[in-house]
C-alpha cells in the first residue's frame, strides 16, 4: 500500500526553469510552469508553450493559490 495517493495529472504542476523541465512535463502529460528567472534558454522555453510563466519564484503562490 503506497504511503501517498497518486495524484491525477490535472492536479500536478511541474515548475522549472529550463527546457528540460518543460519537456518532462510535456512527456508526462502534466501542466508546466516556466520560471523565466532561471537558466533556460528563453526562446526554447517559450517555443515549448508552457501553461504558465512566472518572472520570480515569489509569483508561484499566487498561481497555485489564486
For each residue, the residues with C-beta under 8 A, 3 or more apart:
1:
2: 5 6
3:
4:
5: 2
6: 2
7: 11 12
8: 11 12
9: 12 28 29 30
10: 31
11: 7 8
12: 7 8 9 28 30 31
13: 30 31 32 33 51 52 64
14: 21 22 24 25 28 30 31 32 33
15: 21 32 33 35 54 60
16: 20 21 22 24 25 32 33 34 35 38 40
17: 21 34 35 36 37 38 39 40
18: 21 22 38 39 40 41 45
19: 22 23 40 41 44 45 48
20: 16 23 24
21: 14 15 16 17 18 24 25 32 34 40
22: 14 16 18 19 25 26 32 34 40 45 48 50
23: 19 20 26 27 48
24: 14 16 20 21 27 28 30
25: 14 16 21 22 28 30 31 32 50
26: 22 23 29 30 32 48
27: 23 24
28: 9 12 14 24 25
29: 9 26
30: 9 12 13 14 24 25 26
31: 10 12 13 14 25 51 52
32: 13 14 15 16 21 22 25 26 48 50 51 52
33: 13 14 15 16 50 51 52 53 54 60 63
34: 16 17 21 22 40 45 46 48 50 52 53 54
35: 15 16 17 38 40 54 57
36: 17 42 45 53 54 55
37: 17 54 55 56 57
38: 16 17 18 35
39: 17 18
40: 16 17 18 19 21 22 34 35 44 45
41: 18 19 44 45
42: 36 45 46
43: 46 47
44: 19 40 41 47 48
45: 18 19 22 34 36 40 41 42 48 50
46: 34 42 43 49
47: 43 44
48: 19 22 23 26 32 34 44 45
49: 46
50: 22 25 32 33 34 45 53
51: 13 31 32 33
52: 13 31 32 33 34 63
53: 33 34 36 50
54: 15 33 34 35 36 37 57 59 60 63
55: 36 37 59
56: 37 59
57: 35 37 54 60
58: 61
59: 54 55 56 62 63
60: 15 33 54 57 63 64
61: 58 64 65
62: 59 65 66
63: 33 52 54 59 60 66
64: 13 60 61
65: 61 62
66: 62 63
